[in-house]
């Protein structure tokens, strides 16, 4: 799997904000600082944007779920806490494609 992920953009696997928060917590770091709140806020938006339905591979996008995860991580990593706080109530009940469009528009 690592070779597939590296092959998509030449970079090793990226951890999403929720994964980073969980790993830190699992290794004994207290999850109560500003960075942890930012990771948690970004994670909520990443989950809101992540496509839950099965996506069929194509010749152009052979690993669509991994591509979707990369793109959502890149988007949420551009957000600050206050932006996440403002966006989450707007997108939490939207379908993922619509939530992504709202977040992308906010980043322009």
N, C-alpha and C positions, 0 to 999 in steps of 0.2 A: 504494500500500500504506500509506503514512503516513496518509492520510485514513481508511482502514479501522481502523488501529490507534488513532488518536486518537479515532475515533468510538466505540470500545468503552467507554472510561471517561473520555474527555476529556483524557487525558494523552498525551504523546508516547511513542514506543517506549521501553520499558525494556530495558536490557541485563542479561542474566543474569550471575551471578558469573563463569562461565567466559569469557564474552565480555569482561567488564571486565578480567579477568586477561590475556587474550590481547591486547587492545588496548594495555594498559600495557606488556606485554612487547614488542610490535611497535614501540612508540615509544621503546624503549630503557630502560625502567624495569627495574631488577633485580628479579626475582621471588623474593625470599627473606626478606621481612619478615613480621611477624605479620598484616598486612592481606592479604598475598598468600596466606598459609596459610589464612586464613579464607575468602577467595574460592574457593580450590581445594576446601576442605572443603564449602562450600555448593554448589559446582558438582557434586560427586559426588552429593549428595542430590537436586539438581534433576534430574540425569540419571536417577536411580533412580525418581523420581516421574513423569517425563514419559511420557505415553502414546505408544507407538510405532506402534500400529495406526492405520489410517485412521479418522477420525471424520467421520461425515456431518453436514453443516450442517442446521440446523433453523430454523424461523422465530424461535424464542427465542434460539438460539445460531448465528448464521450463519457464524461463524469459530471453530469449536471448538478447533483447534490453537493459535490465538493466545490464546484464553481460557485454555486449559490452561497455556500458557507463562507468561502473566501471573500466574495463581494460584500456580504453583510458585515463581516468582521472589518473590512476596510472602511465601510461607511460608518459604523458605530465608533470606530477608533478616532474619527474626526470630530466627534461630539464632546462637548464639555458637559459637566453635570447639570448646569442650569438649562442647557438645551434639551438634554434628556428629560429633565423634569417637566419641561413645557410640552415636549412632543408626546410623551407616553400616554397621557389622557386622551390625546387626539387619535392615536393609532391603535390603542390596545384592542379594540374590538373590530378593527378593519381586517379584510382579507390581506394576506401578506404582500401581494403585488401592489395594492393600494397604499398600504403602510409604507412600503419602500418608496413609492412615488412621493408621498408627503415628506418623508425624511430627506430624500434627494433634493427636493425643492427647497427645503429649509437650509440645506448646505450650500446652495448656490449663492 
